[in-house]
Amino acid sequence: MQPYEARFANIFGRDYYAFGFWKARVALYAILKSLDLQRDDEVILPGYTCVVVPNSVRYVGAKPIYADISSRDYNISPISVEKRITTRTRVVIAQHTYGIPADMDSLRTITEQQKLVLVEDCAHVLLGSIHRGQLLGSLSHAAFFSFQWSKPYTTGLGGMAVTRDPELARNLERIQSEFQSPPTSKKLQLQFQYNLFRRFFRPKFYWWSQEVLNRLSKLGLFVGSSNMRELTGERPADFTWKMSSFQYQAGLQEIAKIQENSAHRENLTRYYLASLRRHSWPTDEGLGSNGVRLLRLPLAVKRKTSLLDAARRAGIEIGSWFESPLHPLRLAEHKAIHYLPGSCPVAESAARHVINLPLHRRVNHDDAEKIIRFVLSHTSPASVTLN
């Protein structure tokens, strides 16, 4: 193992293994390949995720099956999972949306009874986050983490697959060894972008940078998360790329700052929630407490589109994940990825109403105060349909 992989694995325990890849979706793809899924085997996943997750399922020949989410935590609903299980089901993917832990106790009971493999989607999880005394990422057969630009910490791009299962680890090691190193041009481009990001990105530039990066990605001038062909289901070449040496080094540097990162997220979460409660905004008392560190703070709001338009004009950083059940596709485009509109009504309701507030280290107290004042003055709470 590389030093970054070894350091990452050791956080979970001496019997864990970690394997680095170019992107988190590639780490998921490697996990699914290591399970030797057969064509038309079914993988249950939340109908409130990024389209690259079901695409990874499709690229190994399996079929994505979408379960609805809970309106309480925006995570996959165990009740909905049970309804989706068939004789073809092999895997359940539990996403910890926004860093909020999924109901792993119920999901583990279901998957153990049905002899299914449980995989944690930790793309929104800060390494070291704890749920009921256990690390997120250690509650399943395997887990994957993301280090993309918007994640709890970034190495530009990057993903890590984690497991304590020796057979899965052997398969992952073999698959990783068969994958290619990224082209030198892509590695240099990513490193250049990473340095620009660290030096210049600030919350007031959020909307401007989003627009610029989207345009550069379409022109092939920016190493982004996705391209248009991938979003519509075509497998890109980088799905067989390992993590680069630059990403490994950046990851080691970020692990050294985990405690600072964690404390910052905890403090901002506490500030946002206290401000919301003073204005009688309904909040979950457990958010961001007891060792859980959020990626973003989700809020269900009225008039989401007009709020985001106003935030763009005012230069206020407010996120919108997810704008559809399979973000960022429009709902009308979901059938190509085997999602039938109306099949996950809570997820579709959440996509219409939920925004999120930033918790990253570039948001200081003054920024947070501007953001919360803006939200409170421009919108009010909404309800997400109960399941």
C-alpha positions in Angstrom: 0.0 0.0 0.0 1.0 3.6 -0.6 1.6 5.7 2.6 -1.7 7.5 2.1 -3.6 4.2 1.7 -1.9 2.8 4.8 -2.6 5.9 6.9 -6.2 5.9 5.7 -6.7 2.2 6.5 -5.1 2.5 9.9 -7.7 5.0 11.0 -10.2 2.1 10.8 -7.9 -0.5 12.3 -5.0 -2.7 11.6 -7.2 -5.3 9.8 -8.4 -2.8 7.2 -7.3 -2.3 3.6 -7.5 0.8 1.5 -7.0 1.3 -2.3 -6.8 4.7 -4.0 -8.3 5.5 -7.4 -8.6 8.5 -9.7 -12.2 9.3 -8.6 -14.6 8.0 -6.0 -16.9 6.5 -8.7 -13.9 4.5 -9.9 -13.4 3.2 -6.4 -17.1 2.1 -6.4 -16.7 0.6 -9.8 -13.7 -1.4 -8.5 -15.7 -2.6 -5.4 -18.5 -3.8 -7.7 -16.1 -5.5 -10.0 -14.5 -7.2 -7.0 -17.9 -8.7 -6.1 -18.0 -10.5 -9.5 -21.6 -9.3 -10.3 -23.3 -11.0 -13.2 -25.3 -9.3 -15.9 -28.7 -8.2 -14.7 -27.8 -8.7 -11.0 -29.5 -5.9 -9.1 -28.0 -3.2 -6.9 -30.3 -1.2 -4.7 -29.3 2.4 -4.2 -31.0 5.6 -3.1 -33.0 7.5 -5.6 -31.4 10.7 -4.4 -27.8 10.6 -5.5 -25.4 11.6 -8.3 -26.0 9.9 -11.6 -22.4 8.6 -11.6 -23.4 6.1 -8.8 -25.9 4.2 -10.9 -23.6 4.5 -13.9 -20.9 2.6 -12.0 -23.5 -0.1 -11.4 -24.4 -0.2 -15.1 -20.7 -0.3 -16.2 -20.2 -3.7 -14.4 -23.3 -5.0 -16.2 -25.6 -4.9 -13.2 -29.0 -3.1 -13.0 -29.6 -0.1 -10.6 -32.8 -0.3 -8.6 -33.8 2.9 -6.8 -35.2 2.9 -3.3 -36.9 6.0 -1.9 -35.3 8.1 0.9 -36.5 9.2 4.4 -37.7 12.7 4.7 -36.0 12.9 8.1 -32.4 12.5 7.0 -32.5 12.3 3.2 -30.9 8.8 3.3 -32.1 5.5 1.8 -35.2 4.2 3.5 -34.9 0.7 4.9 -38.6 0.2 4.4 -38.2 1.1 0.7 -35.2 -1.2 0.4 -37.2 -4.2 1.7 -39.8 -3.6 -1.0 -37.2 -3.5 -3.8 -35.5 -6.8 -3.0 -35.9 -9.6 -5.5 -34.2 -12.9 -6.2 -31.7 -10.9 -8.4 -30.6 -8.5 -5.7 -27.0 -8.7 -4.7 -25.9 -5.4 -3.3 -27.4 -2.5 -1.3 -25.6 0.9 -1.4 -26.2 3.2 1.6 -25.3 6.8 1.0 -24.6 9.0 4.1 -26.2 12.1 2.4 -24.6 15.4 3.4 -22.6 13.4 6.0 -25.7 12.4 7.9 -25.5 8.7 8.9 -27.9 6.3 7.2 -29.9 3.9 9.3 -27.2 1.3 9.3 -28.6 -0.9 12.0 -31.8 -1.5 10.0 -29.9 -1.9 6.7 -27.4 -4.3 8.2 -30.3 -6.4 9.6 -32.0 -6.5 6.2 -28.9 -7.3 4.2 -27.7 -10.0 6.7 -31.1 -11.7 6.6 -31.2 -11.6 2.8 -27.5 -12.5 2.4 -26.8 -9.3 0.5 -23.6 -7.2 0.3 -23.9 -3.8 2.0 -21.7 -1.0 0.6 -21.4 2.5 2.2 -21.3 5.5 0.0 -19.0 7.8 2.1 -18.5 10.4 -0.6 -20.0 13.0 1.8 -18.3 11.7 4.9 -15.3 13.4 6.6 -12.8 10.6 7.5 -13.1 9.9 11.2 -16.8 10.7 11.5 -18.4 8.5 14.2 -21.9 7.0 14.5 -22.9 5.3 17.7 -19.3 4.7 18.6 -18.3 3.3 15.2 -16.6 5.0 12.2 -18.7 5.6 9.1 -17.2 3.4 6.5 -16.7 0.5 8.9 -20.4 -0.5 9.1 -20.5 -2.6 5.9 -18.6 -5.0 3.7 -16.9 -2.1 1.9 -17.0 1.6 1.6 -15.8 4.3 -0.7 -14.8 7.9 0.0 -14.5 11.0 -2.3 -11.8 13.7 -2.5 -13.4 15.7 -5.3 -13.4 19.5 -5.1 -16.7 19.9 -3.1 -16.1 17.0 -0.6 -15.0 17.1 3.1 -11.4 17.5 1.9 -10.0 17.5 -1.6 -7.1 16.2 -3.5 -8.5 17.7 -6.6 -10.2 14.5 -7.5 -9.8 11.0 -6.0 -11.5 8.2 -4.3 -10.6 5.4 -1.8 -12.1 2.0 -1.4 -12.0 0.5 2.1 -12.7 -3.0 3.4 -11.7 -5.4 6.1 -12.8 -8.5 4.1 -9.6 -10.3 3.0 -11.2 -11.7 -0.2 -12.5 -8.4 -1.3 -9.2 -6.8 -0.5 -7.4 -9.4 -2.7 -9.8 -8.7 -5.5 -9.4 -4.9 -5.1 -5.6 -5.2 -5.1 -5.7 -7.2 -8.3 -8.1 -4.8 -10.0 -6.1 -1.7 -8.9 -2.9 -3.3 -10.3 -4.6 -3.8 -13.6 -5.7 -0.2 -13.8 -3.6 2.4 -15.6 -1.8 5.4 -14.2 -3.5 8.7 -15.4 -1.8 10.4 -18.4 0.9 12.8 -17.4 -1.0 15.7 -19.0 -4.1 15.0 -16.8 -1.9 14.7 -13.7 -0.2 18.0 -14.3 -3.5 19.7 -15.2 -5.1 18.4 -12.0 -2.2 19.6 -9.9 -2.3 23.1 -11.5 -6.1 23.3 -10.8 -5.6 22.1 -7.2 -3.1 24.9 -6.5 -5.4 27.5 -8.1 -8.3 26.2 -6.0 -6.3 26.4 -2.7 -5.1 29.9 -3.5 -8.1 31.7 -5.0 -11.4 30.0 -4.1 -13.5 31.9 -1.7 -17.3 31.8 -0.9 -18.0 35.1 -2.7 -16.6 33.6 -5.9 -18.8 30.4 -5.6 -21.3 31.1 -8.4 -18.8 32.7 -10.7 -16.4 29.8 -10.3 -19.2 27.3 -10.9 -20.1 28.9 -14.2 -16.5 29.2 -15.4 -15.6 25.6 -14.5 -18.7 24.3 -16.2 -17.7 26.1 -19.4 -14.1 25.0 -19.2 -15.2 21.4 -18.6 -17.3 21.4 -21.7 -14.3 22.6 -23.7 -12.1 19.9 -22.2 -9.9 22.6 -20.5 -10.7 21.6 -16.9 -10.3 18.2 -15.3 -13.8 18.0 -13.8 -15.9 15.4 -12.1 -17.9 14.5 -15.2 -18.4 15.2 -18.9 -21.6 15.3 -20.8 -21.2 11.9 -22.3 -20.7 10.3 -18.9 -23.8 12.0 -17.6 -25.8 10.3 -20.3 -24.4 6.9 -19.5 -21.2 6.5 -21.6 -18.3 5.0 -19.7 -15.3 7.4 -19.8 -11.6 6.2 -20.2 -10.7 7.3 -16.6 -12.8 4.5 -15.1 -9.7 2.4 -15.2 -7.3 4.9 -13.7 -5.4 4.6 -10.4 -4.8 7.5 -8.0 -1.8 9.6 -9.0 1.3 10.3 -6.9 0.2 14.0 -6.5 -3.2 12.9 -5.1 -1.5 10.5 -2.7 0.7 13.4 -1.4 -2.2 15.8 -1.1 -4.2 13.2 0.8 -1.5 12.8 3.4 -1.4 16.5 3.9 -5.2 16.6 4.4 -5.3 13.7 6.8 -2.9 15.7 9.0 -5.5 18.5 9.2 -8.5 16.3 10.0 -9.0 17.6 13.5 -8.9 21.2 12.4 -11.4 20.4 9.6 -13.7 18.6 12.0 -13.7 21.3 14.6 -14.5 24.0 11.9 -17.4 22.0 10.6 -18.7 21.4 14.1 -18.5 25.1 15.0 -20.3 26.3 11.8 -23.0 23.6 12.1 -23.6 24.8 15.7 -23.8 28.4 14.6 -26.2 27.8 11.8 -28.5 25.7 13.9 -28.5 28.1 16.8 -29.5 31.0 14.4 -32.2 28.9 12.8 -33.7 27.9 16.2 -33.8 31.5 17.3 -36.0 32.1 14.3 -38.2 29.1 15.1 -36.9 27.1 12.1 -37.4 23.4 12.6 -34.1 21.6 13.0 -32.9 18.1 13.9 -31.3 18.2 17.4 -28.8 15.5 16.4 -27.3 17.1 13.4 -23.5 17.5 13.6 -23.3 16.1 17.2 -21.9 13.0 18.8 -18.9 12.7 16.4 -20.8 13.2 13.1 -19.3 16.0 10.9 -21.5 17.2 8.1 -20.4 18.0 4.6 -23.2 20.5 4.1 -26.2 21.5 6.3 -29.4 20.6 4.4 -32.5 22.8 4.7 -35.9 22.3 3.1 -37.2 25.6 1.8 -40.0 27.2 -0.1 -39.3 28.7 -3.5 -36.0 27.0 -3.9 -35.4 28.2 -7.5 -36.0 31.9 -6.7 -33.8 31.6 -3.6 -30.9 30.2 -5.6 -31.3 32.9 -8.3 -31.2 35.6 -5.6 -28.1 34.0 -4.0 -26.4 33.9 -7.4 -27.0 37.6 -7.9 -25.9 38.5 -4.3 -22.8 36.3 -4.4 -23.9 34.2 -1.5 -22.8 30.5 -1.5 -25.7 28.2 -1.2 -25.7 24.7 -2.6 -28.3 22.7 -4.4 -27.5 18.9 -4.2 -29.6 17.4 -5.5 -31.7 19.1 -8.2 -33.2 15.8 -9.3 -33.1 12.2 -8.0 -30.1 11.5 -10.2 -28.3 14.8 -10.1 -27.6 16.7 -12.4 -29.9 15.0 -15.0 -33.3 16.5 -15.6 -36.1 14.3 -14.4 -37.2 13.7 -18.0 -33.7 12.2 -18.8 -33.8 9.6 -15.9 -35.4 6.8 -17.9 -32.1 6.2 -19.7 -30.6 5.3 -16.3 -33.5 3.0 -15.4 -35.3 5.5 -13.1 -39.0 5.9 -13.6 -40.3 9.3 -12.6 -42.6 9.0 -9.6 -41.0 5.9 -8.3 -39.2 7.7 -5.4 -41.7 10.5 -4.4 -39.8 11.6 -1.3 -36.6 12.0 -3.2 -38.4 14.0 -5.9 -39.9 16.2 -3.2 -36.5 16.7 -1.6 -35.0 17.7 -5.0 -37.7 20.4 -5.3 -37.1 21.8 -1.8 -33.7 21.1 -0.3 -30.7 23.5 -0.4 -27.6 23.2 1.6 -25.3 25.6 3.5 -21.5 25.3 3.2 -19.3 24.2 6.1 -15.9 24.1 4.4 -12.8 25.8 5.9 -13.0 28.8 3.6 -16.3 29.9 5.2 -15.5 32.1 8.2 -17.8 33.4 10.8 -18.6 36.6 8.9 -19.4 34.5 5.8 -21.7 32.2 7.8 -23.5 35.2 9.3 -24.2 36.6 5.8 -25.4 33.3 4.5 -27.8 32.6 7.4 -29.2 36.2 7.3 -29.7 35.8 3.6 -31.6 32.5 3.9 -33.8 33.8 6.8 -34.7 37.0 4.9 -35.4 35.3 1.6 -37.3 32.0 2.4 -39.1 30.0 5.0 -39.2 26.3 5.9 -40.9 23.7 3.7 -42.0 20.2 4.2 -40.6 17.2 2.3 -43.3 14.6 1.6 -43.3 11.9 4.3 -42.7 8.3 3.4 
